Amino acid sequence: MFSEINAKLVEIQGELRKKDKYNLQMEDYKRELVTVIDIIKELRARLNSEQKDVRKLESISQANLIATLTGTKDEKLAKEKQELIVAQHKLEEAEKTKREIDKSMEDLREKLLNLNRAEYNYQQLLLQKENMVKASTSPFAAKVFELSEQEGVLKSYITELDEAKAAGSAVGRTLAHAISALEKAEGWGTWDLLGGGTISDLVKHQHIDKAEKFLHHAQTGMRQFQKELLDIKETALLQVNISGMLKFADFFFDGFIADFMVQGKIQKSLQNTRNQYAKIKEILQKLDVLSDEKMIELEAIQREKLEIVERL
């Protein structure tokens, strides 16, 4: 009976820790959603303004006439259209991010709903445990339950570390793909500068498009990674500015499209992405160290508990 209720306590402690974790994540998503909604409003206003500027230059107006007479109409129109494309693209990215956050929050609500009775079940188990300790003639019964409780907490923590490592590894793989695409874009860009022509220019753009998709996936993955680290970050080992990392690709979407002909822009994107990849690897190494430490603690507790149980 002792082993059965111990196992239930370990299980329910894991559920309670998950519930706390999901609530933390939900609050963080709510704050993030407010920011994203504000960004979408600003981007819609900016897009609207850019559309008006393009229409003004395309229509018959005094500004249009002056630009035509001075020979700057085509240049201004091209610039305005580039700015329009950037504004449209940034808005699409922000709206995509909002949809992803909405979906993540919906998933969390469902998970929390499934854990509604966790607290009640835990209190019932504690009551059973108390009655069993009182009824037991062994002076070690209370110690066994205490060790079981510590075991449950550590097991849950190790599970969370594993989940965080899995999320971080996924981000690392995506960033590696982005680095590869940018390296290829850089190579074709160099060839383009040397007179590669239409083919090299086309291939370069294809690799840039791939890099952009990977960077968006990386930002999405970093968001999940950051949420997994929320209840682990109390350790000094993990003092990393994740919120800054979440924004690392913003520069890519803010002007890169308009300036993708500039080779330096590709090189800057590549270096920035390599830096983020290195940061992810650094966090993963620290998580590995922390996980190993917790496993040693867990094994010590399990050995102590086994020795007591064998004497009962």
GIRA-V133058 format. One record per helix or strand. SS is the DSSP state (~ for helix, > for strand). FROM is the first residue (numbers start at 0). TO is the last residue. Records with the same first field share a line. If there is no record, write none. Layout:
# GIRA-V133058
SS = FROM-TO  FROM-TO
This chain:
# GIRA-V133058
~ = 1-57  61-68  72-113  117-134  140-192  197-227  235-237  241-245  249-252  262-310
